[in-house]
Amino acid sequence: MGSSLTAILLLSLFLSLFITSASHETTTLKGVDLENPAIVVFPSPLSGYSASHGSKEALLCERVQVSGLSRLRLGSYASSLRVTLSPSVEIPERLHSKIQVCFHGNNSRGLCQCEDDEWKYFKGLWSSVMSPYDDRYIDVKFLGEVSGSVTVAVEEDFQQWRLACLALGFVLLLLAPIVSNWVPFYYSSSMLIGIFLVIIIILFQGMKLLPTGRKNVLYLTMYGSVLGAGSFLIHHLSMLVNSVLINFGLNEEMHNPVFIFVLVGIILAGAALGYWIVRKYVVSKDGRVDVGIVQFVKWAMSITGTTAIIQVSSNLHVGCLLDIELSIHMLNITGLINVCEYHCII
């Protein structure tokens, strides 16, 4: 049964990708793609402009199609297409402000009929990014005495963070039913949070003992973001302990041993606080996690995982996301995850 379900999922995925790729039809416009990554465009006069606008100012316009890849090219979902437009050297730099670019996805729109807020002024080099599976259009407009050519180029830009988001989302969706019922997860995470809480409480209560007095909250936040939370807390805790020991008149040789014992005591106190919270509010008398907390953690992990996958959904077909969700749901039905939950509880 499991193999047949997998075959059905794969068949639905490839059918959806094939239908979508077949719907991307090419047009007769001048265009660029990864096989023909650059084209030189000479905008031509837009007919009827002077008569309709009552202006003697010339208007040159041209449209270029940027063609994406087929959605069957799954290896490119973690990439994006970077489109650049550069003027020819024969156009003086002082006239670059009279070159406007409109990047849109509506081919039915009239030539150079973009809204005013969609036009971008040229500043030496224009660049934008798009999904590798989309088809977009560039309208180039020359105003006044500008004449010459522009070069439109496209290149594939691989983005590793998309792979990381997809992997993180898939792992969270897969592990959500397991981790939400796993008692050691609640103990370990609660103890870790308890340790940080104890350290933060001690720091902010004993901050007045530091030589510089109470630190500004904004300064502490910036300092912690630069050095990291761990080194930030350890550094200020060490300063606090040393200040207290100096006030008690202990020599410098005792600072390190006392600091180590204080650090161990803080870790034990934080772990005890986390353990008490779990025993009091998370784990029931029979040793199982409360049902409400299980559902909350499961939904929180699922929402976080789905959000991570959505970060690449502009490139990844919606069918892929649905197939991932459906595959994990089918794993629940076949009992693979339920078996893991049983062993984790034991």
Secondary structure as UniProt FT lines:
FT   HELIX           2..22
FT   STRAND          30..32
FT   STRAND          38..41
FT   STRAND          44..45
FT   TURN            47..48
FT   HELIX           49..53
FT   STRAND          59..66
FT   TURN            71..72
FT   HELIX           74..76
FT   TURN            77..78
FT   STRAND          79..87
FT   TURN            89..90
FT   HELIX           93..98
FT   STRAND          99..104
FT   TURN            107..108
FT   TURN            111..112
FT   HELIX           116..118
FT   STRAND          120..121
FT   STRAND          126..130
FT   TURN            132..133
FT   STRAND          136..143
FT   TURN            144..145
FT   STRAND          150..158
FT   HELIX           160..179
FT   TURN            180..181
FT   HELIX           183..206
FT   HELIX           207..209
FT   TURN            211..212
FT   HELIX           217..227
FT   HELIX           229..247
FT   TURN            248..249
FT   HELIX           252..254
FT   HELIX           255..277
FT   HELIX           278..282
FT   TURN            285..286
FT   HELIX           291..310
FT   TURN            311..315
FT   HELIX           318..334
FT   HELIX           336..345
//
